[in-house]
Amino acid sequence: MKRIFYTAGALLLLLFLLRFPKEALSASRDGMELWLNTLLPTLLPFIILTGILIHTGITEKLLKPLTPVWSHIFGISSSGAYALLLGLLCGYPMGAKITSDLYGCGKISHREAEYLLTFTNHASPVFIYTYLMHICLNDRFHPWLIYGPLLLSSFLTMMIFRFFVYRNHTKSPDSFSDEKNKEPSAPGVTGTLLDASIMNGFETITRLGGYILLFSILSAFVRHYWNAGKMAEYLFLGTLELTTGLHQLAKSGYSPVIRYLCSMPMAAFGGVCILAQTKSLLHEDLSVLPYISAKCLNAAITAICSLVFIKVI
């Protein structure tokens, strides 16, 4: 079934490329511009440096003094706290990438890794401020009306999964091999580890660029053939690829309040493009289903919180 699905999708996009080359070229250029000017300079340094820090084990030592905070409030280990913090600061898909790397190195258990996936992968504060607040909403809303519902809904999603799905989830990684838990020696840090982190960073960022390119063309395909109404089109595009949906919503004639109520759950969900990127970065032992269910729940809670915030504030 997967082979049939991929074949049909590839043929449709190929026919669209041949039939409407100008639209496809414009969509490809927009996608590559986003990748080259935004993702490459912002994410690549973080991917390389976090790879080095994870393998040296220094992050766990830095965050260990706050272990009671991570354990009692979030129900995670000090290693898992690194994925939480970097996921909040760096945005999609760094939370999932770091979680996968921590699991691959034996720093966290399988159950904690899947639990972390439910609340560590978010849109970055920079993306929210520049793209959502400034471009899509034209600075019409106070930052607390943007960050408040997103942070609150993410926290509520975490609490739901912690107490109803992943109770007593954090396990010691002692079951992993001692080889994985070994800290690299000094020569490895300066030599092999650095080279591996750089190559891993470029492999990751190139893979992300490929997904953005394909989903940009797919979004152009949807915009060309869509006949179900503008609002449904914007919501579908936002569900498919976040930046495209927000861009089209910004150009619409809808009121700022309508754009706000539509864009907030879009930002919380992230889009199918981010889902595909996240799936491609996960360790083979980790399932993407907890992430999908958490993102759907997060988007629904965000929609409710946004409505309450705008009514009250």
N, C-alpha and C positions, 0 to 999 in steps of 0.2 A: 504493500500500500504506500509506503514511503517513497519507493522508487517511482511509482505511478504519479504520486503527488508532485514530486520534484520535477519529473519529466514534463508534466502538463504545465507547471508553473514556468519552467524555463522556456518552453515553446511559446507560451503566451507573451512573455516579456521579449523574446527574440522577435516575434512578429511585430510587436509594438515598436521595437527599435527600427525595424526595416520600414514599417509603414509611416511612422511619425518620428523621423530622426531628429528634428529640431526640438521637439518637446523632450525626447529622451536625452538629448545632449544637454539641454538646459537643466534637467533634473540631475543628471550625472555631475554636471559642473557644481551645482549647489551642494550636493552631497560631499564631493571631494573638497570643496571650499570649507565646509564645516569640519571635515576631518583634518585638513592641512592647517587651518588657522586656529582651530579650537582644541581638538582632541590631541593632536600630535605634540604641540608645545606644552600643554597642561598635564596630560596624563602620562606621557612617556617618562619624564623624569621621576614621577611618583612610582611608576611600576618598577623601574630599575632600582631606585633607592630602597623601596619597601622590600624588594626581593633580597637585597643584601642584608637589611635589618632582620628580616625573618630568619634567614639561615644562620646568622651569627647569634641569635637568641637574645640580643640586647633589649628588644622591646619588652619582652616578658619581665626582665629585671627592672626596667624603668617603671612599668605599670604595677608591679607586684605590691608596692606599699599601699596602693588603693584597692587591694583585693576585696576587703569587706564591702566597699561601694559596689564593685562589679558583681559580687556574689549576691548581695542582699537586694539590690535594686533591679539589676538586669538578669541575674541568674546565670552569669557567664564567668569564665576564668579570666585571669589577667592577660593571657594570650588572645582570647576572644575579644577582650576590650580593645585591642589594637585594630581589629577589623571594624568594630563599632565606630571608633573615632575617625579612622581614615575613610570609612564609608560616608560618614556625615560631612567630612571636609572636602573630599575629592569627587564625590558623586558617582553616577553610573559609569562603568560597572565595577568600580574599584572595591566596593564592599564584598561582592561575590568573589572577585579575583583573590583578594587577601584571605578570605575565608577558605577558599580552595587550597591556596598555598600553605596555610597553617595546618590544614588537615593532611596535606601531602607530606609535610615535614614531621608529622606526629605530634604537633603542639596541642591539638585539640582532638576530641573524640568525634566519631562519626555523627553521633546524635547531637552534640553541641554544634557541629558544623551546619547541619540541616536547620537547627534552631536559629543560628545566626543569620542564615539566608533569609529568614522571614522579616528581618528588620534592619539589616545593615546596608542594603542597596537602595540608595536614594538619589534624587536629583541634587546636584551640588548647590551650595548657597550662592556661588557666583552665577550659575546658570539661572537660578530662580530670580536673582536680582536683575541681571542684565536682560535675559530673554523673556521671562514671565512678567516681571513687574514693569520693566521699562519698555520693551518692544510690544508685548501683547496687550498689557493693561495700561500703557501710557502714563505710568506713575500716578494713577488715579486713587490708589489705595495705600493706606498706611502699611508699613512692613509687617506689623503684627497681624494684620488681616491675611497676610500671605504665609508667613512663617508659623504663626500660631496654629492654624488648623493642620498644617503639614506635620509639625512636630508632635502635636497632641494625638493625631490619628496614628502616627507611627508608634508612639508610646503605647496607645491602647491596643494596637495590633500585637505588639510585643507581649503585653500582659495577657492577652487572650491566648496566644500560642504557648506562653510560658506555663500558665496555670491549667489550661484545658487540653493541651496537646503534648507538650514536652516537660511534664512534671518530672523532677529529679533527673533532668537530662544530662547534666554535666558529669562526665565520667573521666577518670584518670586515663591518660593516654599510655599507661604502662603496657597495655596489650600490644602496642606497636613495637616494632623491632628496635633494638638498641641502636642500630645503625642510623635510623631516622632521627633519633633523639640526640645523637652526638652533635656537638658544636664543632664547626669546621676549625681546623688549625689556622694559624696566622698566615702561612703561605697560601692556603686555599682562599682566604679572604681577599688577598691582594691579587691573586692570579685567576685560578679556575672559577671561583665564585663570582668575581667581577665580570668575567667574560660571559658566564652562563646567565647572569642577571641582565646584562645588556642584550644578549641574543633573545632571551625570553621576553624582554620588553618590546623589542622590535617585532617579534613574532605576534605578540598579543595585539599591538597597535595596528599592525597590518591586517590582521583578521578582523578587527573592529572596522577598519576602513572598507573592507569588502562587504560587510553587512550593511553599512551605511549606504554604499553605492547601490546595492541591489534594492534596498528598501526605498531609496529615493526614486528609482525608476518605477518600482511598484506603486508608489504614491502618485506619480505622474500618470500611470496607467489608470488608477482608480479615478483621479480627477477628470480624465478625458472621457470616461464612459459612464460616470455617475449620473443617475437621473432620479434619485430618490429625495431630493430636497437639500438645500444648503446646510441646514443645521445638522441633519443626519450625516452629511458628507464630512463636515468639520469634526464631528465626534468620532466618526469612523477613521478618518485620517489621523487624529490624535491617538486613537487606540492602536493604529498601525505603526506610526512613527511620530514621536512626540514633537519634534521641532517643526515638522511639516504641518501638523494639526494646529499648533500654536500660531504659526506664520499665517495660515489661511484664516484662522479665527481673528487675528489682528487686523486683517484687511477687510473683514466683513463689516456690515453696517449695524451690527447688534450693539446694544447699550453696554457700557462698561460692567454693569452688574451681571448681565447675561454672560459676557465673556469671562468674568471672574468665576461664576458658578460652573462654567464648562471647563475652564482651563485648570482649575485646582485638582479635580480627580484625574485629569489627564496627566498632570505632573506627578501625582502620587503613583499612578499605575506604571508610567514610564514607556509603555508601548510594546508591541510585539517585536520591534527591532531590538530593543534593549533586552527583551526576553531571549531572543536568539543569540545575542552577544553573550549574555550571562550563561546560557546553556553551553556555548562553545568554550567558555573559560573554566567550567567546573571540572573537578576531578571525576574520573570515570565511575567512582564508587558513590558519588553524591547524586541524589535525585533532584530534578528541577521542580517537582510537584509542590513541595513546601513553599518554594518561592512564588510560584504561580498563584496558589491559593492565598498566600499572604498579601500579594499585590492586589488581587481582586477585593479582598476584605479591606485593605488599606484605602483603595480608591472609594469604596462605598462609605467608609467612616469619614474620609476627607470631605466628600460631598455633603454629608450631614453636618459636620463641624463647620464647614464654610458657610452653609445656610444659617446656622445658629450665630456664628460670629458676625455676619453682615447684618443680621436682624438686631442683635444686641448692641454691637459697637457702632 
